[in-house]
C-alpha cells in the first residue's frame, strides 16, 4: 500500500504535461477476467468429549485457485486524479485434509488415529473496493494508472464441524467415514492496490491488463479458524476498457 502511494505521488509530480496532453476522458469502465490465488492454507483444530476423555480433529483447508471477475468504474475529478469503485468475486472448491485422535472405549490414553479427505469445500469471496486512481495518458491511445483504497469483504466458507468414523472390536483402530459441514459467513474491511495498463484501439474502446492485490488482515476474517488465514490475494488478468 505504501508503495502505491509513493508511485501515485511521483506520477502527480513528474507527469502533468503527459496528463494534460493525453485523453480528456471523464469516465472509465473496466471489465476483467482474473486469475485468483488465495494466501496460505489455514486449519482448524476442534475437540469433543467421548468416553470420559477428549477427542480431537484438525482440518487443513488448502489455498484454492480459481478464475475471478472484476468490474470497475472511475470518474476523473481533477487532472490525472480519479475516484473509482471496483467489485470482485471469486469462488473456489477444494478438498480438505482431516486428521483426528479418537479415545478408546476401554482404555484411557490410548487414542486411535483417523485420517482422510473431505471434498467439495466451498468458499465464496465478494468485495467492493473504493479506489483513488491516478490515470496517466502516456500517449493518445495508451493509459497507465495506479490505484489503492479500502475494501469491504463478504466471505462465506464451508468448515468441518464434526467427523464420522467406524470402529470394530477390539476397537484398537478407527476409520474416518465422513464429515459434517457447517457454513460460516461474515463481513470485514481490508484494502486494495494495483496497477492497470490500457491500450485503446479506438477513441473509446480498448483492452487492458490488471495487477491487483486485495486482502484483509488475518484476524479480521469472519470465517477464520486460525490467525494465519487471509482473505483475498494476488490477482492478475485483463479484459475490456471503455472511456468517454
Secondary structure by P-SEA (a helix, b strand, c coil): caaaaaaaaaaacccaaaaaacccccbbbbbbbbbbbbccccbbbbbbbccccccbbbbbbcbbbbbbbbbbbbbbcccccccbbbbbbbbbbbbbbbbbbbbbcccccbbbbbbbccccbbbbbbbbbbbbcccccccccbbbbccbbbbbbbbbbbbbccccccccccccbbbbcbbbbbbbbbcccccccbbbbbbbcccccccbbbbbbbbcccccccccccccccccccccccbbbbcc
